[in-house]
Amino acid sequence: MPAILPRMARLLEGFGANLKLARLRRKYSSETVAQRAGITRRTLSKVEQGDPGVALGVYARVMQVLRLENDLAQLAVDDVLGRKLQDAGLTPKRRAPKRTSSKLAKERPAENEPRDA
């Protein structure tokens, strides 16, 4: 597995610490949360330490047990850099003006009309 950047490691550690604080505020034991999330106490400990090797789904199950699952909707919700990159690459497409049906009728002779030879 590639090494994780120090900044990302600090963010995960903070996230894990927040989950632990949420558990303690609710007065849930680690055994209770682990059992409800369907994981071992050791895995819960890794989650609360912000271990990058733990699957995101495990973090999500712990959040669900703590009734914090709606917080997942806030992840990557405001992609400022992505919007700037997208806007920088957007150029209006040039199209020929649309032909109206009256112009088409003038350009094409009617089927019943005789054509000049």
C-alpha positions in Angstrom: 0.0 0.0 0.0 1.4 3.4 -0.9 2.4 5.7 2.0 -0.2 8.2 3.1 0.7 11.9 3.2 1.3 13.3 6.7 -1.5 15.8 6.3 -4.0 13.1 5.4 -2.8 11.0 8.3 -3.5 14.0 10.7 -7.0 14.4 9.2 -7.7 10.7 9.7 -6.4 10.8 13.3 -8.7 13.8 14.0 -11.6 12.0 12.4 -11.0 8.9 14.6 -10.6 11.1 17.7 -14.0 12.8 16.9 -15.6 9.4 16.5 -14.2 8.3 19.9 -15.4 11.5 21.5 -18.9 10.9 20.0 -18.9 7.4 21.5 -17.8 8.6 24.9 -20.4 11.4 24.9 -23.1 8.8 24.3 -21.6 6.7 27.1 -21.3 3.7 24.8 -18.7 1.1 25.5 -16.3 0.1 22.8 -17.8 -3.4 23.0 -21.3 -2.1 22.4 -20.3 0.0 19.4 -18.1 -2.7 17.9 -20.9 -5.3 18.3 -23.5 -3.0 16.7 -21.2 -2.1 13.8 -20.3 -5.8 13.3 -16.6 -5.3 13.9 -14.1 -6.4 16.6 -13.0 -4.1 19.4 -9.5 -4.1 17.8 -11.0 -2.7 14.6 -12.9 -0.1 16.5 -9.7 0.9 18.2 -8.1 1.3 14.8 -11.0 3.4 13.6 -10.7 5.7 16.6 -7.0 6.0 16.0 -7.7 7.0 12.4 -5.9 4.0 10.8 -5.8 4.5 7.0 -5.9 0.7 6.5 -9.5 0.5 7.8 -12.1 0.4 5.0 -14.3 3.5 4.6 -17.3 1.2 5.0 -16.2 0.3 8.5 -15.9 4.0 9.4 -19.5 4.5 7.9 -20.9 1.6 10.0 -19.4 3.1 13.2 -20.9 6.5 12.2 -24.2 4.8 11.7 -24.1 3.3 15.2 -23.3 6.7 16.6 -26.1 8.2 14.5 -23.7 10.4 12.6 -24.3 8.8 9.1 -25.7 12.0 7.7 -22.3 13.6 8.2 -21.1 11.4 5.3 -23.1 13.7 3.0 -20.8 16.5 3.8 -17.7 14.8 2.5 -16.4 16.4 -0.7 -19.6 18.4 -1.0 -17.8 21.7 -1.9 -15.3 20.9 -4.6 -13.9 24.4 -5.1 -10.7 23.3 -7.0 -12.7 20.9 -9.2 -15.1 23.7 -10.2 -12.3 26.1 -10.9 -10.5 23.5 -13.1 -13.8 22.7 -14.9 -14.6 26.4 -15.5 -11.0 27.1 -16.8 -11.5 24.3 -19.4 -15.0 25.3 -20.6 -15.2 27.2 -23.8 -18.5 28.0 -25.5 -19.1 25.8 -28.5 -19.4 27.7 -31.8 -22.3 26.5 -33.9 -23.8 27.7 -37.1 -27.1 29.5 -36.6 -30.0 27.1 -36.8 -31.9 27.1 -40.0 -35.6 28.0 -39.7 -38.2 26.0 -41.6 -39.1 29.1 -43.8 -35.5 29.2 -45.0 -35.5 25.5 -45.8 -38.7 25.8 -47.8 -37.2 28.6 -49.9 -34.0 26.6 -50.6 -35.8 23.4 -51.5 -38.3 23.3 -54.3 -41.6 21.7 -53.5 -42.0 18.1 -54.8 -45.0 18.9 -57.0 -43.3 22.0 -58.6 -41.6 21.6 -61.9 -37.9 22.2 -61.8 -36.0 24.4 -64.2 -33.7 22.5 -66.4 
